[in-house]
Amino acid sequence: MFKGFDKIDKVMSKGKVHIIGVCGTAMGGVAVILKELGFDVSGSDSMFFPPISTQLSRYGIKTFQFSPENVKDKDIVVVGNSVGRDNIEVLEAQAIGKKLYSYPDIINEFFGSKDFFVITGTHGKTTTTSLATYVLWRAGYNPSFLVGGIPINFGVSAKVGSGDIFVIEGDEYNTSFFDKRPKFFHFKPKRAVIGPVEVDHVDMYQSFEDYKKAFSDFAKMVDYRLSYFNSQVVQQITSDSNVKQKFSYHYENPADFYPTKIEILDGKYNFRINRYDIDFNLRTFGRHNILNAIAVFALTNDIIRPDEFGEYLRDFQGVKRRLEVLYSSQNFYVVDDFAHHPTEIESGIRSLREFFDTIIVAFEPRSYTSRTKVHQEGFKKAFELADAVFIGKIFREEKIPQEKRLDPSDIVSYLQSKGIYAVYSENVADKIIDYVANSKIKNKKISVVFMTSGDFYGEKDKFIANFRKFIEV
């Protein structure tokens, strides 16, 4: 019997599971895992949109709008961290005596004795988790995994593997309304990555010191091997860790691992890692993905040979919604990106600038932090790197007090003062088409990148549909 499946008989003997908040990336993955373990799985949410809605449909997971009826005949009820204590299904489940589980509860219930490889940090978690999973899978370790996105090589955000390893994206956000600890505290990491750490999740952490302390406490939990970003902040976070092996990585020396001889050849990055006479190739946009690759290299180079790692890296296709090309026509590309933090936005724009002449950014303030003034000045600096910026409607702006709310008009005014075309509008798709139609950029290589942690209230699909008509005229 493989490690972690000591409760498999118990799993198969249970029947129906319902997931409240199933269209979140992590919860959609939990749904798949439970389906693979033999459960009859259903889920509910207020909105369903790709790519998770597509995944749920493909796996035959029944989905519903919130209703008290959904939980009544269920053996297990799992609650996503976006779900409040006043949700009608939560209230019904509690009224009829159902125990509520968080997704870490479920993972530990059935996979708790596996070797967890936990990927953390403010930025890069999803791609790094996806790559770690892919190289381990190619190397024959057959890991289970749960990613906060969909690795293109697998086409699904989670899977049950027969091996002893479970690779999981370690989110620092709270677990659920009934468990305010960070999710990554629930997993006992055999190996871990701590990537770059910056201010985020201001609705959960009172200060940056509190935020850093969560990562510091996590670092102390790592048992065998820790790969960490060699910044002053992360050095401080990892300084008290007693992990057996600890390796730093960065864009440059000083670090145990860093890239050298970076080039763009045939539309791909080509680079080397210090100390190794091997060419590594990466097909995904973004120099930050070189850093993610080196983080995984530092995590696994004792169990995967460097030449084999290079072979697997060449075939890694990236993650859906991480600088993913949705549509292209001649010299025009539409790109989808999950970026919602100024550092991620800046990194995305710089990445695309290496391949395109003109960068048009459409941004939806969607995550809690991006809807506040915390990064008001940071957004100005990041968007200043673009040629044109279209800021869409603030998601549920009424939930943020006006004095704390992001001020898009201020950002637009600043960008316009710098000579950058900028608009704040609910009709982003139409505004971009007007801009392209009336500007002198048609003969240049252009990227329109939609940056949001949500669905941009349908504007991405609307833009692609209308743009197809525009170029056919």
C-alpha positions in Angstrom: 0.0 0.0 0.0 1.3 3.4 -0.9 2.0 6.0 1.8 -1.1 8.1 2.5 -3.7 5.6 1.5 -4.2 4.0 5.0 -7.7 5.4 5.0 -8.7 4.3 1.5 -11.3 1.8 2.7 -12.9 4.5 4.9 -12.9 6.8 1.9 -14.7 4.4 -0.4 -17.3 3.5 2.2 -18.6 7.0 2.4 -21.0 8.4 0.0 -22.0 12.0 -0.8 -19.8 15.1 -0.4 -21.0 18.7 -1.0 -18.5 21.6 -1.4 -19.8 25.1 -0.5 -17.8 27.5 -2.7 -16.7 24.9 -5.2 -15.7 27.3 -8.0 -12.6 28.6 -6.2 -9.4 27.1 -7.7 -8.5 25.1 -4.6 -12.0 23.9 -3.9 -12.4 22.9 -7.5 -9.3 20.7 -7.1 -10.6 19.2 -3.9 -13.8 18.3 -5.8 -11.7 16.4 -8.4 -9.7 14.6 -5.7 -12.8 13.4 -3.9 -14.3 12.3 -7.1 -11.2 10.3 -7.9 -11.5 8.7 -4.5 -14.9 7.4 -5.2 -17.2 10.0 -3.7 -20.4 11.3 -5.2 -19.4 15.0 -5.3 -21.6 18.1 -5.8 -20.8 21.8 -5.2 -22.4 25.2 -5.0 -21.3 28.7 -5.6 -22.7 32.2 -6.5 -20.9 32.3 -9.8 -19.3 29.7 -12.1 -16.7 30.6 -14.7 -13.8 28.9 -16.5 -11.4 27.3 -16.1 -12.7 25.7 -12.9 -16.4 25.5 -14.1 -15.1 23.6 -17.2 -13.1 21.3 -15.0 -16.1 20.5 -12.7 -18.3 19.8 -15.7 -15.7 17.5 -17.3 -15.4 15.4 -14.1 -19.2 15.1 -13.8 -19.4 17.1 -10.6 -22.9 18.5 -10.1 -23.1 22.2 -9.4 -25.8 24.4 -8.0 -26.6 27.9 -6.8 -26.6 28.2 -3.0 -29.7 26.5 -1.5 -30.3 24.9 1.9 -31.5 21.8 0.1 -28.0 21.1 -1.3 -26.6 19.9 2.1 -29.4 17.9 3.6 -28.5 14.4 2.4 -24.7 14.8 2.4 -22.3 12.7 4.4 -19.5 15.4 4.3 -19.8 19.1 3.9 -16.7 21.1 2.9 -16.5 24.9 3.2 -14.3 27.1 1.0 -12.5 30.0 2.6 -14.5 32.6 0.6 -17.7 31.4 2.3 -19.0 33.3 5.2 -20.6 32.0 8.4 -23.9 33.5 7.2 -24.1 31.5 4.0 -27.5 29.7 3.8 -26.0 26.3 3.2 -23.6 26.7 6.2 -26.5 27.7 8.4 -28.6 24.7 7.2 -25.7 22.3 7.7 -25.1 23.5 11.3 -28.9 23.4 12.0 -29.1 19.7 11.1 -25.9 18.8 12.9 -23.5 18.4 10.0 -19.8 18.7 10.7 -18.1 21.3 8.6 -14.7 20.5 7.0 -12.1 22.9 5.5 -10.1 21.7 2.5 -7.0 21.2 4.6 -9.1 18.9 6.8 -10.0 16.8 3.8 -6.5 16.6 2.4 -5.1 15.6 5.8 -7.9 13.1 6.4 -7.0 11.1 3.4 -3.4 12.0 2.5 -1.9 13.1 5.9 0.9 10.5 5.9 2.3 11.4 2.5 5.4 13.5 2.0 4.2 17.1 1.5 6.1 19.4 -0.8 4.6 22.8 0.0 5.1 25.8 -2.2 4.6 29.2 -0.6 5.4 32.9 -1.1 3.4 36.0 -2.1 4.2 35.5 -5.8 4.8 32.6 -8.1 3.2 29.8 -6.1 0.9 28.4 -8.7 3.5 28.2 -11.5 6.1 26.8 -9.1 3.8 24.2 -7.7 2.8 23.2 -11.3 6.4 22.9 -12.4 7.4 20.9 -9.3 4.5 18.5 -9.9 5.4 18.1 -13.6 9.1 17.4 -13.1 8.4 14.9 -10.3 5.7 13.2 -12.5 8.2 13.0 -15.4 10.8 11.6 -13.1 8.5 8.8 -12.2 7.5 9.8 -8.7 3.8 9.9 -9.6 2.8 12.6 -7.1 -0.6 13.6 -6.0 -1.1 17.4 -6.3 -3.4 20.3 -5.6 -2.6 23.6 -7.4 -4.4 27.0 -7.2 -4.7 27.0 -11.0 -4.7 24.5 -13.9 -1.3 23.3 -15.1 -1.6 23.0 -18.9 0.4 19.8 -19.1 -2.2 18.1 -16.8 -5.4 19.9 -17.7 -6.7 19.7 -14.2 -5.9 21.5 -10.9 -5.6 18.3 -8.8 -5.0 14.6 -9.1 -4.5 11.5 -6.9 -1.2 9.9 -7.7 0.1 6.5 -6.5 3.4 7.8 -5.2 4.4 8.9 -1.8 4.6 12.7 -2.5 1.8 15.3 -2.3 2.7 18.6 -4.0 0.5 21.4 -2.7 0.2 25.2 -3.1 0.7 26.6 0.3 -1.6 29.6 0.6 -1.0 32.0 3.5 -4.7 33.2 3.5 -7.1 32.0 6.2 -8.5 28.4 6.1 -12.2 29.1 6.6 -14.5 31.3 8.7 -14.2 28.7 11.5 -10.4 28.4 11.2 -8.5 31.6 10.8 -5.0 30.0 10.6 -3.2 30.2 7.2 -3.8 27.2 5.1 -0.2 26.2 4.9 0.0 25.6 8.7 -2.1 22.5 8.2 0.5 20.5 6.1 3.7 19.0 7.6 6.2 19.9 4.9 8.9 17.4 4.1 10.2 20.0 1.5 9.1 23.5 0.8 9.7 26.6 -1.2 9.3 30.1 0.2 9.3 32.5 -2.7 9.3 36.4 -2.7 7.3 37.8 0.2 5.6 41.3 0.0 2.6 43.0 1.6 -0.6 41.2 0.8 -3.9 40.0 2.3 -4.4 43.2 4.4 -7.9 42.0 5.3 -6.3 39.1 7.3 -2.9 40.5 8.5 -2.8 43.7 10.6 0.8 44.6 9.5 3.6 43.4 7.4 5.3 42.0 10.5 2.3 39.8 11.1 2.4 38.6 7.5 6.1 37.8 7.7 5.6 36.0 11.0 3.2 33.6 9.4 5.9 32.6 6.9 8.6 32.5 9.6 6.4 30.0 11.6 5.9 28.0 8.5 9.7 27.8 7.8 10.2 26.3 11.3 7.8 23.5 10.3 9.9 22.3 7.3 11.6 19.0 8.0 14.1 18.1 5.3 14.8 20.6 2.5 13.9 24.3 2.1 14.4 26.4 -1.1 14.0 30.1 -0.5 14.2 33.4 -2.3 17.4 35.2 -1.2 15.9 38.6 -0.3 16.5 40.4 2.9 12.9 39.8 3.9 13.0 36.0 3.2 16.4 35.7 4.8 14.9 37.1 8.0 11.9 34.7 7.7 14.0 31.6 7.3 16.8 32.5 9.8 15.4 30.5 12.6 14.5 27.4 10.6 16.2 24.2 11.7 15.6 22.4 8.4 18.3 19.9 7.5 19.0 21.3 4.1 18.5 25.0 3.1 19.3 26.5 -0.3 18.8 30.0 -1.6 17.9 31.1 -5.1 17.8 34.5 -6.8 18.1 36.3 -10.1 21.8 36.8 -9.4 24.7 36.1 -7.0 24.8 35.9 -4.0 22.7 32.8 -3.9 23.2 29.1 -4.0 21.4 28.9 -7.3 20.9 31.7 -9.9 20.6 32.0 -13.7 23.4 32.9 -16.1 23.6 33.6 -19.8 19.9 34.4 -20.3 18.9 34.7 -24.0 15.7 34.6 -26.1 16.1 32.0 -28.8 13.3 31.0 -31.2 10.7 32.6 -28.9 12.0 30.8 -25.8 14.2 31.6 -22.9 17.6 29.9 -22.9 19.7 30.1 -19.7 22.2 28.2 -17.5 22.3 27.8 -13.7 25.5 28.6 -12.0 27.8 25.6 -11.4 26.1 23.6 -14.3 27.3 23.4 -17.9 23.8 22.7 -19.2 21.4 24.8 -21.3 17.9 25.1 -19.9 15.0 26.1 -22.1 11.7 27.6 -21.0 8.8 28.2 -23.3 6.6 30.4 -21.0 6.6 34.2 -21.1 8.3 35.9 -18.2 11.8 36.0 -16.6 10.1 35.5 -13.3 9.4 32.0 -14.6 13.1 31.4 -14.8 13.2 32.2 -11.1 10.3 29.8 -10.5 12.2 27.1 -12.4 15.3 27.6 -10.3 13.3 27.4 -7.1 12.1 24.0 -8.2 15.6 23.0 -9.2 16.9 23.9 -5.7 14.0 21.9 -4.2 14.6 18.7 -6.2 18.2 18.6 -7.5 19.1 15.8 -5.1 16.4 13.5 -6.5 16.2 14.7 -10.1 19.5 14.9 -12.2 20.2 18.3 -13.7 20.2 17.0 -17.3 16.8 15.3 -16.7 15.4 18.5 -15.1 16.4 20.4 -18.2 14.6 17.8 -20.4 11.4 18.1 -18.4 11.6 21.9 -18.2 11.6 22.1 -22.0 8.2 20.4 -22.1 6.6 22.4 -19.4 3.7 24.4 -20.9 2.9 26.7 -17.9 -0.4 27.4 -16.2 -3.8 28.5 -17.5 -4.3 32.2 -16.7 -0.6 32.9 -16.1 0.3 34.9 -19.2 -1.7 32.4 -21.2 -2.4 33.3 -24.8 -6.1 33.1 -25.4 -6.2 34.3 -29.0 -3.7 35.4 -31.6 -4.0 36.7 -35.2 -0.9 37.6 -37.1 0.8 40.3 -34.9 -2.0 40.6 -32.3 -2.2 38.5 -29.1 -4.8 38.4 -26.3 -3.2 37.2 -23.1 -4.9 36.2 -19.8 -3.0 36.8 -16.5 -4.0 36.3 -12.9 -1.9 39.3 -11.7 -3.6 41.4 -9.1 -0.6 42.8 -7.1 1.7 45.6 -8.5 4.8 43.4 -8.4 3.0 40.7 -10.5 1.6 43.3 -12.9 5.1 44.9 -13.3 6.6 41.5 -13.9 4.0 40.6 -16.4 4.4 43.8 -18.4 8.2 43.5 -18.4 7.9 39.9 -19.6 5.6 40.7 -22.5 7.8 43.7 -23.4 10.5 41.3 -24.4 8.2 39.8 -27.1 5.9 42.6 -28.1 6.1 46.3 -29.3 2.9 47.5 -27.7 1.4 46.4 -24.4 -2.2 47.2 -23.6 -3.3 46.4 -20.1 -6.8 45.8 -18.9 -7.1 45.5 -15.2 -9.9 44.5 -12.9 -9.5 45.3 -9.2 -10.9 42.0 -7.9 -8.9 40.6 -4.9 -9.6 42.3 -1.6 -6.1 44.0 -1.4 -6.3 45.2 -5.0 -9.6 46.9 -4.2 -8.1 49.0 -1.4 -5.6 51.9 -1.4 -2.8 49.8 0.0 -1.2 49.6 -3.4 -2.5 52.9 -4.9 1.0 54.2 -5.6 2.3 50.7 -6.5 -0.3 50.4 -9.3 0.8 53.7 -10.7 4.4 52.6 -10.9 3.5 49.2 -12.4 1.0 50.6 -15.1 3.6 53.2 -16.1 5.4 50.4 -18.0 2.4 49.9 -20.3 1.5 51.8 -23.5 -2.2 52.0 -22.6 -4.1 51.0 -19.5 -7.9 50.3 -19.1 -9.1 49.9 -15.5 -12.4 48.1 -15.2 -15.1 48.2 -12.6 -14.0 47.5 -9.0 -15.5 44.2 -8.0 -18.0 44.6 -5.2 -16.8 48.1 -4.5 -19.6 48.6 -2.0 -17.8 46.1 0.3 -14.8 48.4 0.8 -15.4 51.7 2.8 -14.9 54.7 0.5 -12.0 56.1 2.5 -10.1 52.7 2.1 -11.2 52.0 -1.5 -8.8 52.1 -4.5 -9.1 55.3 -6.5 -8.9 54.4 -10.2 -9.5 58.0 -11.3 -6.3 59.1 -9.5 -4.3 56.3 -11.2 -5.7 57.3 -14.6 -4.9 61.0 -14.0 -1.4 60.1 -13.0 -0.8 57.9 -16.1 -2.3 60.5 -18.4 0.1 63.1 -16.9 3.0 60.7 -18.0 1.7 60.5 -21.5 0.1 57.1 -21.2 -3.3 56.5 -22.6 -5.5 55.5 -19.6 -9.2 54.9 -19.1 -11.5 53.9 -16.2 -14.7 52.3 -17.5 -17.1 49.4 -17.0 -17.0 48.8 -20.8 -13.3 47.9 -21.1 -13.8 45.7 -24.2 -15.4 48.4 -26.3 -12.9 51.0 -25.1 -9.9 48.9 -26.2 -11.3 48.2 -29.6 -11.9 52.0 -30.1 -8.3 52.6 -29.0 -6.8 50.0 -31.4 -9.1 51.3 -34.3 -8.0 54.9 -33.9 -4.3 54.5 -33.1 -1.3 54.0 -35.2 -0.2 50.7 -33.8 -1.7 48.3 -36.3 1.6 47.4 -37.9 3.3 46.6 -34.6 3.3 43.4 -32.6 0.7 44.0 -30.0 -0.4 42.3 -26.8 -3.6 43.0 -24.9 -3.3 41.5 -21.5 -6.3 41.1 -19.2 -5.1 41.1 -15.6 -7.6 39.9 -12.9 -8.0 37.2 -10.2 -11.6 36.7 -11.5 -13.5 36.6 -14.7 -13.4 40.4 -15.5 -17.3 40.3 -15.6 -17.2 38.8 -19.1 -15.1 41.5 -20.7 -12.3 39.2 -21.9 -14.7 37.0 -23.9 -16.6 40.1 -25.2 -13.4 41.7 -26.4 -12.2 38.6 -28.2 -15.6 38.1 -29.9 -15.8 41.7 -31.0 -12.2 42.0 -32.0 -12.6 39.0 -34.3 -15.3 40.9 -36.1 -13.2 44.1 -36.1 -10.2 42.5 -37.9 -12.4 40.7 -40.4 -13.9 44.0 -41.7 
